[in-house]
Amino acid sequence: MVERIFRLGSKEGMDLESAEKALREMGSRLSGNLLEKMLNADGGMYIGNRIDCRSGHQAQYQERRVKQLVTVVGLVNVSRAYYHCEECKGGVIPKDEQLDIVGTSFSPGVKRMMGFVGGRGAFSEGRTVLKELAGIDLSTKAVERTAEAIGEGIEQIEQRQIKAVLAGNVKFLGDGKAEIPTMYVLMDGTGVPVVGRETEGRMGKTADGKARTREAKLGCVFTQTGLDKEGKPVRDERSTTYVGAIEEAGPFGARIYTEACRRGLSRALRVVVLGDGAPWIWGIAEMHFPGAIQIVDLYHALDRLMKVAKSVYGSDNNRWKEWSGPVAQILKQGEIESVVRALKRMRPRGLDKKKVVRTAIEYFELNRERMRYGKFRQAGLFTGSGVIEAGCKTVIGGRLKQSGMWWTVRGANAIIHLRCSLLNNRYEDHWDARRAG
């Protein structure tokens, strides 16, 4: 190997890239040999003829077994003492538990890399990245299974924290004392393409009436300390964190509430829940954030108004613009009673158009206190939910809605949890928790 490297630097000129690759290969081989010796220095971690099987029984020593392990420095062979429990009909390998390689042939370092690339992009792309940048050659399926397993592990920790928060035990949240001027809690939903068995019995918007997606709920929390020179609210830099899952509103409410608690909900002087007009959002707001300021996204409200105008007057008729322009200005001021009166003065023809207007009236009347946009602006608050809509594209769309992707709910949720952990800069927390046991 050394002679080969020197040949690469001949008089004709050095092939630097080839020399780099050769040196990396040599370094990996040397490091792999050293790591293998270190791992086997304990003789397989034999700790006696009989040990506790973790279920209250005794496991009998049988033999030493060798596992080939994929590590960041190449393949190594690890010798481990194997014990068998007759009552449980299963094996116990203490060394696997110590090294965190139970049920896997990948080292923690390799699994960490697999989770990172699996959460960032398509599994096939992750496989290519690992091969090109780290020299680790794995199958696409291995990246997929490991990334999903890591996501599920992250969710297990999350569920323990949710349970602790709902029980009133929030010690894990830390003891920050600084007051938070304004905390925002935003929620939205977006469809994730799933395999056929995940939508059985569910109605969809396709021509055949069958669902092709499942709704992933996404929530984010961010803070606001001040205003810009023009008096507009400014989101605190790097303050946005996400949670998400394909689940019903009940468990999702507990999830976003836990995230808000983690972010310092008890220290927030003002809490704002911002979203579109979906009833499940306001149900969560009432249950978990009582007293919070509730705001319907202004752009959703404006869009609703435009759709009514186009439905009644026709999108190819300028009358919809003539009607909606002045009413939109009224809406932006938060004068919802005037908006409702304008809707009631419309004279739609046909049952369908009448239903559109009637539904819009109900929508604005139901949400009128959530649409006092003039008052919200005076208070220096955001009135648009662009942060969560961008989050739906970044967290969900950019990873789970690429061309040709079809998910199981279990797999999609695992990757959503993994992706949120990465974007929240909490990925290392998962590995710290694993090391702590």
MARMAR-735038 format. One record per residue (C-alpha): residue number from 1; residue in three letters; chain; x, y, z. Coordinates in steps of 0.25 Angstrom, whole numbers, plus 5000, padded with zeros to 4 digits. Layout:
R num residuo cadena    X    Y    Z
R NUM     ALA      A    X    Y    Z
...
//
This chain:
R num residuo cadena    X    Y    Z
R   1     MET      A 5000 5000 5000
R   2     VAL      A 5011 5010 5004
R   3     GLU      A 5019 5007 4991
R   4     ARG      A 5006 5009 4983
R   5     ILE      A 5004 5023 4989
R   6     PHE      A 5019 5027 4986
R   7     ARG      A 5016 5022 4972
R   8     LEU      A 5005 5032 4971
R   9     GLY      A 5015 5043 4973
R  10     SER      A 5024 5040 4962
R  11     LYS      A 5032 5051 4954
R  12     GLU      A 5020 5052 4944
R  13     GLY      A 5012 5059 4955
R  14     MET      A 5004 5054 4967
R  15     ASP      A 4990 5049 4965
R  16     LEU      A 4986 5056 4978
R  17     GLU      A 4972 5050 4978
R  18     SER      A 4977 5036 4977
R  19     ALA      A 4987 5038 4988
R  20     GLU      A 4976 5043 4997
R  21     LYS      A 4967 5031 4994
R  22     ALA      A 4979 5021 4996
R  23     LEU      A 4983 5028 5009
R  24     ARG      A 4969 5028 5015
R  25     GLU      A 4968 5013 5011
R  26     MET      A 4981 5010 5018
R  27     GLY      A 4976 5018 5030
R  28     SER      A 4963 5011 5031
R  29     ARG      A 4970 4997 5031
R  30     LEU      A 4980 5001 5042
R  31     SER      A 4969 5007 5050
R  32     GLY      A 4960 4995 5048
R  33     ASN      A 4971 4986 5052
R  34     LEU      A 4973 4994 5065
R  35     LEU      A 4958 4995 5068
R  36     GLU      A 4957 4980 5066
R  37     LYS      A 4968 4977 5076
R  38     MET      A 4962 4987 5086
R  39     LEU      A 4948 4981 5085
R  40     ASN      A 4953 4967 5087
R  41     ALA      A 4963 4970 5098
R  42     ASP      A 4953 4966 5109
R  43     GLY      A 4952 4952 5104
R  44     GLY      A 4938 4953 5099
R  45     MET      A 4933 4959 5112
R  46     TYR      A 4931 4946 5120
R  47     ILE      A 4925 4949 5133
R  48     GLY      A 4923 4936 5139
R  49     ASN      A 4916 4923 5137
R  50     ARG      A 4902 4928 5140
R  51     ILE      A 4896 4942 5139
R  52     ASP      A 4883 4949 5141
R  53     CYS      A 4875 4948 5128
R  54     ARG      A 4868 4961 5131
R  55     SER      A 4855 4954 5133
R  56     GLY      A 4858 4948 5147
R  57     HIS      A 4864 4935 5142
R  58     GLN      A 4878 4930 5141
R  59     ALA      A 4885 4929 5127
R  60     GLN      A 4895 4918 5125
R  61     TYR      A 4908 4921 5118
R  62     GLN      A 4909 4914 5105
R  63     GLU      A 4921 4919 5096
R  64     ARG      A 4928 4930 5090
R  65     ARG      A 4921 4935 5077
R  66     VAL      A 4927 4945 5066
R  67     LYS      A 4919 4956 5060
R  68     GLN      A 4924 4964 5048
R  69     LEU      A 4922 4978 5051
R  70     VAL      A 4921 4990 5041
R  71     THR      A 4928 5001 5047
R  72     VAL      A 4933 5015 5042
R  73     VAL      A 4947 5009 5040
R  74     GLY      A 4942 4997 5033
R  75     LEU      A 4938 4983 5036
R  76     VAL      A 4943 4977 5049
R  77     ASN      A 4940 4963 5056
R  78     VAL      A 4935 4964 5070
R  79     SER      A 4936 4952 5080
R  80     ARG      A 4925 4951 5090
R  81     ALA      A 4921 4942 5101
R  82     TYR      A 4907 4936 5098
R  83     TYR      A 4898 4931 5110
R  84     HIS      A 4885 4924 5108
R  85     CYS      A 4872 4924 5117
R  86     GLU      A 4865 4912 5117
R  87     GLU      A 4852 4918 5123
R  88     CYS      A 4852 4929 5113
R  89     LYS      A 4857 4921 5101
R  90     GLY      A 4866 4932 5097
R  91     GLY      A 4880 4937 5097
R  92     VAL      A 4887 4948 5105
R  93     ILE      A 4900 4955 5100
R  94     PRO      A 4904 4965 5111
R  95     LYS      A 4915 4970 5101
R  96     ASP      A 4905 4974 5091
R  97     GLU      A 4897 4982 5101
R  98     GLN      A 4910 4989 5106
R  99     LEU      A 4914 4993 5091
R 100     ASP      A 4899 4996 5087
R 101     ILE      A 4899 4986 5076
R 102     VAL      A 4888 4977 5080
R 103     GLY      A 4880 4972 5068
R 104     THR      A 4889 4979 5058
R 105     SER      A 4902 4978 5051
R 106     PHE      A 4905 4993 5050
R 107     SER      A 4913 5001 5060
R 108     PRO      A 4906 5013 5067
R 109     GLY      A 4915 5022 5059
R 110     VAL      A 4910 5016 5046
R 111     LYS      A 4896 5016 5051
R 112     ARG      A 4897 5031 5054
R 113     MET      A 4901 5033 5040
R 114     MET      A 4890 5025 5034
R 115     GLY      A 4880 5033 5043
R 116     PHE      A 4886 5046 5038
R 117     VAL      A 4885 5043 5023
R 118     GLY      A 4872 5036 5024
R 119     GLY      A 4865 5047 5031
R 120     ARG      A 4871 5057 5021
R 121     GLY      A 4868 5051 5008
R 122     ALA      A 4863 5039 5000
R 123     PHE      A 4869 5026 5006
R 124     SER      A 4876 5023 4992
R 125     GLU      A 4883 5036 4992
R 126     GLY      A 4887 5034 5007
R 127     ARG      A 4894 5021 5003
R 128     THR      A 4901 5028 4992
R 129     VAL      A 4906 5039 5001
R 130     LEU      A 4911 5029 5011
R 131     LYS      A 4919 5021 5001
R 132     GLU      A 4925 5034 4994
R 133     LEU      A 4928 5042 5007
R 134     ALA      A 4930 5032 5017
R 135     GLY      A 4934 5019 5009
R 136     ILE      A 4923 5011 5016
R 137     ASP      A 4916 5002 5006
R 138     LEU      A 4902 4999 5010
R 139     SER      A 4889 4995 5004
R 140     THR      A 4878 5004 5002
R 141     LYS      A 4869 4995 5010
R 142     ALA      A 4879 4995 5022
R 143     VAL      A 4879 5011 5022
R 144     GLU      A 4863 5011 5022
R 145     ARG      A 4862 5001 5033
R 146     THR      A 4872 5007 5042
R 147     ALA      A 4867 5021 5040
R 148     GLU      A 4853 5017 5043
R 149     ALA      A 4857 5009 5055
R 150     ILE      A 4865 5022 5060
R 151     GLY      A 4852 5030 5058
R 152     GLU      A 4844 5021 5066
R 153     GLY      A 4854 5021 5077
R 154     ILE      A 4853 5037 5077
R 155     GLU      A 4838 5035 5078
R 156     GLN      A 4839 5026 5090
R 157     ILE      A 4847 5037 5097
R 158     GLU      A 4837 5047 5093
R 159     GLN      A 4825 5039 5098
R 160     ARG      A 4832 5038 5112
R 161     GLN      A 4834 5053 5112
R 162     ILE      A 4819 5055 5108
R 163     LYS      A 4814 5046 5119
R 164     ALA      A 4823 5053 5129
R 165     VAL      A 4818 5067 5125
R 166     LEU      A 4803 5062 5125
R 167     ALA      A 4806 5057 5139
R 168     GLY      A 4811 5070 5143
R 169     ASN      A 4826 5065 5144
R 170     VAL      A 4834 5075 5136
R 171     LYS      A 4848 5073 5142
R 172     PHE      A 4854 5069 5129
R 173     LEU      A 4851 5083 5123
R 174     GLY      A 4861 5090 5131
R 175     ASP      A 4860 5102 5140
R 176     GLY      A 4861 5114 5131
R 177     LYS      A 4857 5127 5137
R 178     ALA      A 4857 5138 5126
R 179     GLU      A 4843 5143 5122
R 180     ILE      A 4839 5140 5108
R 181     PRO      A 4831 5153 5103
R 182     THR      A 4823 5145 5093
R 183     MET      A 4822 5130 5089
R 184     TYR      A 4815 5126 5076
R 185     VAL      A 4809 5112 5075
R 186     LEU      A 4805 5109 5060
R 187     MET      A 4798 5096 5054
R 188     ASP      A 4795 5091 5041
R 189     GLY      A 4792 5078 5033
R 190     THR      A 4798 5073 5020
R 191     GLY      A 4795 5060 5012
R 192     VAL      A 4806 5049 5012
R 193     PRO      A 4805 5039 5001
R 194     VAL      A 4803 5025 5007
R 195     VAL      A 4801 5011 5002
R 196     GLY      A 4787 5006 4999
R 197     ARG      A 4785 4998 5012
R 198     GLU      A 4787 5010 5020
R 199     THR      A 4775 5017 5014
R 200     GLU      A 4764 5006 5014
R 201     GLY      A 4750 5012 5017
R 202     ARG      A 4755 5026 5016
R 203     MET      A 4749 5036 5006
R 204     GLY      A 4758 5044 4997
R 205     LYS      A 4757 5056 4988
R 206     THR      A 4761 5048 4975
R 207     ALA      A 4751 5045 4964
R 208     ASP      A 4748 5031 4969
R 209     GLY      A 4746 5036 4984
R 210     LYS      A 4758 5028 4989
R 211     ALA      A 4768 5034 4998
R 212     ARG      A 4783 5034 4994
R 213     THR      A 4788 5041 5006
R 214     ARG      A 4788 5042 5021
R 215     GLU      A 4788 5055 5028
R 216     ALA      A 4801 5058 5035
R 217     LYS      A 4799 5069 5046
R 218     LEU      A 4811 5078 5048
R 219     GLY      A 4813 5088 5059
R 220     CYS      A 4824 5098 5062
R 221     VAL      A 4827 5107 5073
R 222     PHE      A 4835 5120 5072
R 223     THR      A 4837 5133 5080
R 224     GLN      A 4837 5148 5077
R 225     THR      A 4844 5158 5085
R 226     GLY      A 4843 5171 5078
R 227     LEU      A 4839 5179 5065
R 228     ASP      A 4847 5184 5053
R 229     LYS      A 4848 5199 5050
R 230     GLU      A 4835 5199 5043
R 231     GLY      A 4828 5193 5055
R 232     LYS      A 4826 5179 5049
R 233     PRO      A 4828 5167 5058
R 234     VAL      A 4841 5159 5056
R 235     ARG      A 4843 5145 5059
R 236     ASP      A 4855 5142 5068
R 237     GLU      A 4866 5136 5061
R 238     ARG      A 4867 5120 5061
R 239     SER      A 4855 5120 5071
R 240     THR      A 4847 5111 5062
R 241     THR      A 4845 5096 5066
R 242     TYR      A 4836 5085 5060
R 243     VAL      A 4827 5073 5064
R 244     GLY      A 4819 5065 5055
R 245     ALA      A 4812 5052 5053
R 246     ILE      A 4801 5045 5046
R 247     GLU      A 4791 5044 5057
R 248     GLU      A 4778 5049 5063
R 249     ALA      A 4776 5063 5069
R 250     GLY      A 4776 5057 5083
R 251     PRO      A 4790 5051 5084
R 252     PHE      A 4796 5063 5075
R 253     GLY      A 4790 5073 5084
R 254     ALA      A 4798 5066 5096
R 255     ARG      A 4810 5066 5086
R 256     ILE      A 4810 5081 5083
R 257     TYR      A 4807 5085 5097
R 258     THR      A 4819 5077 5102
R 259     GLU      A 4828 5084 5092
R 260     ALA      A 4823 5098 5096
R 261     CYS      A 4826 5094 5111
R 262     ARG      A 4840 5089 5107
R 263     ARG      A 4841 5103 5100
R 264     GLY      A 4837 5110 5113
R 265     LEU      A 4822 5112 5112
R 266     SER      A 4821 5115 5127
R 267     ARG      A 4831 5127 5125
R 268     ALA      A 4823 5133 5113
R 269     LEU      A 4817 5146 5116
R 270     ARG      A 4808 5145 5104
R 271     VAL      A 4804 5132 5096
R 272     VAL      A 4798 5133 5082
R 273     VAL      A 4792 5121 5075
R 274     LEU      A 4792 5123 5060
R 275     GLY      A 4786 5114 5049
R 276     ASP      A 4776 5113 5038
R 277     GLY      A 4761 5111 5041
R 278     ALA      A 4762 5096 5044
R 279     PRO      A 4753 5093 5056
R 280     TRP      A 4764 5083 5062
R 281     ILE      A 4774 5094 5063
R 282     TRP      A 4765 5102 5072
R 283     GLY      A 4760 5090 5080
R 284     ILE      A 4775 5088 5084
R 285     ALA      A 4776 5103 5087
R 286     GLU      A 4765 5102 5096
R 287     MET      A 4769 5090 5103
R 288     HIS      A 4784 5092 5105
R 289     PHE      A 4786 5107 5103
R 290     PRO      A 4774 5114 5110
R 291     GLY      A 4776 5129 5111
R 292     ALA      A 4784 5129 5098
R 293     ILE      A 4782 5139 5087
R 294     GLN      A 4775 5131 5075
R 295     ILE      A 4778 5137 5061
R 296     VAL      A 4773 5131 5048
R 297     ASP      A 4783 5133 5037
R 298     LEU      A 4780 5146 5030
R 299     TYR      A 4784 5140 5016
R 300     HIS      A 4774 5128 5018
R 301     ALA      A 4763 5137 5022
R 302     LEU      A 4766 5146 5009
R 303     ASP      A 4767 5133 5001
R 304     ARG      A 4753 5129 5006
R 305     LEU      A 4747 5142 5002
R 306     MET      A 4753 5142 4988
R 307     LYS      A 4748 5128 4986
R 308     VAL      A 4734 5132 4990
R 309     ALA      A 4734 5144 4980
R 310     LYS      A 4739 5135 4969
R 311     SER      A 4728 5125 4971
R 312     VAL      A 4717 5135 4972
R 313     TYR      A 4722 5144 4960
R 314     GLY      A 4731 5135 4952
R 315     SER      A 4746 5135 4951
R 316     ASP      A 4745 5141 4937
R 317     ASN      A 4736 5153 4941
R 318     ASN      A 4743 5165 4947
R 319     ARG      A 4731 5167 4957
R 320     TRP      A 4738 5157 4966
R 321     LYS      A 4750 5167 4967
R 322     GLU      A 4741 5179 4969
R 323     TRP      A 4733 5172 4980
R 324     SER      A 4745 5166 4987
R 325     GLY      A 4755 5178 4987
R 326     PRO      A 4748 5187 4997
R 327     VAL      A 4743 5175 5005
R 328     ALA      A 4757 5170 5006
R 329     GLN      A 4762 5183 5012
R 330     ILE      A 4751 5183 5022
R 331     LEU      A 4755 5169 5026
R 332     LYS      A 4770 5173 5028
R 333     GLN      A 4765 5183 5038
R 334     GLY      A 4758 5172 5045
R 335     GLU      A 4744 5178 5043
R 336     ILE      A 4737 5164 5042
R 337     GLU      A 4723 5169 5045
R 338     SER      A 4724 5178 5032
R 339     VAL      A 4730 5166 5024
R 340     VAL      A 4718 5157 5028
R 341     ARG      A 4708 5168 5024
R 342     ALA      A 4715 5169 5011
R 343     LEU      A 4714 5154 5009
R 344     LYS      A 4699 5155 5013
R 345     ARG      A 4696 5165 5002
R 346     MET      A 4701 5156 4991
R 347     ARG      A 4690 5150 4983
R 348     PRO      A 4696 5136 4978
R 349     ARG      A 4688 5128 4968
R 350     GLY      A 4687 5114 4969
R 351     LEU      A 4687 5104 4982
R 352     ASP      A 4702 5102 4980
R 353     LYS      A 4706 5117 4981
R 354     LYS      A 4696 5119 4992
R 355     LYS      A 4703 5108 5000
R 356     VAL      A 4717 5114 4997
R 357     VAL      A 4712 5128 5003
R 358     ARG      A 4705 5122 5015
R 359     THR      A 4717 5114 5018
R 360     ALA      A 4726 5126 5017
R 361     ILE      A 4717 5134 5026
R 362     GLU      A 4717 5123 5037
R 363     TYR      A 4732 5123 5035
R 364     PHE      A 4734 5137 5038
R 365     GLU      A 4724 5138 5049
R 366     LEU      A 4730 5126 5056
R 367     ASN      A 4744 5132 5055
R 368     ARG      A 4741 5147 5056
R 369     GLU      A 4749 5149 5069
R 370     ARG      A 4761 5141 5063
R 371     MET      A 4761 5151 5052
R 372     ARG      A 4763 5165 5059
R 373     TYR      A 4775 5168 5050
R 374     GLY      A 4775 5182 5053
R 375     LYS      A 4776 5180 5067
R 376     PHE      A 4786 5169 5066
R 377     ARG      A 4795 5178 5057
R 378     GLN      A 4794 5189 5068
R 379     ALA      A 4799 5179 5078
R 380     GLY      A 4811 5175 5069
R 381     LEU      A 4807 5161 5066
R 382     PHE      A 4808 5152 5054
R 383     THR      A 4795 5150 5046
R 384     GLY      A 4801 5140 5036
R 385     SER      A 4804 5126 5037
R 386     GLY      A 4815 5125 5027
R 387     VAL      A 4825 5119 5037
R 388     ILE      A 4817 5106 5038
R 389     GLU      A 4813 5106 5024
R 390     ALA      A 4828 5107 5020
R 391     GLY      A 4830 5096 5031
R 392     CYS      A 4820 5087 5024
R 393     LYS      A 4828 5088 5011
R 394     THR      A 4842 5087 5018
R 395     VAL      A 4839 5076 5029
R 396     ILE      A 4829 5068 5022
R 397     GLY      A 4828 5071 5007
R 398     GLY      A 4843 5072 5005
R 399     ARG      A 4845 5058 5010
R 400     LEU      A 4832 5050 5010
R 401     LYS      A 4826 5055 4997
R 402     GLN      A 4836 5053 4987
R 403     SER      A 4832 5047 4973
R 404     GLY      A 4830 5032 4975
R 405     MET      A 4829 5031 4990
R 406     TRP      A 4818 5023 4997
R 407     TRP      A 4819 5021 5012
R 408     THR      A 4813 5013 5023
R 409     VAL      A 4808 5021 5034
R 410     ARG      A 4819 5014 5043
R 411     GLY      A 4830 5018 5034
R 412     ALA      A 4825 5032 5031
R 413     ASN      A 4824 5035 5046
R 414     ALA      A 4838 5029 5049
R 415     ILE      A 4844 5039 5038
R 416     ILE      A 4836 5051 5043
R 417     HIS      A 4841 5049 5057
R 418     LEU      A 4855 5047 5052
R 419     ARG      A 4854 5059 5043
R 420     CYS      A 4848 5068 5054
R 421     SER      A 4860 5063 5063
R 422     LEU      A 4870 5067 5052
R 423     LEU      A 4864 5081 5049
R 424     ASN      A 4862 5084 5064
R 425     ASN      A 4877 5081 5067
R 426     ARG      A 4873 5070 5077
R 427     TYR      A 4879 5058 5069
R 428     GLU      A 4890 5057 5078
R 429     ASP      A 4881 5056 5090
R 430     HIS      A 4876 5043 5085
R 431     TRP      A 4890 5037 5085
R 432     ASP      A 4893 5043 5099
R 433     ALA      A 4880 5036 5104
R 434     ARG      A 4885 5023 5098
R 435     ARG      A 4898 5024 5105
R 436     ALA      A 4892 5027 5118
R 437     GLY      A 4884 5015 5117
//
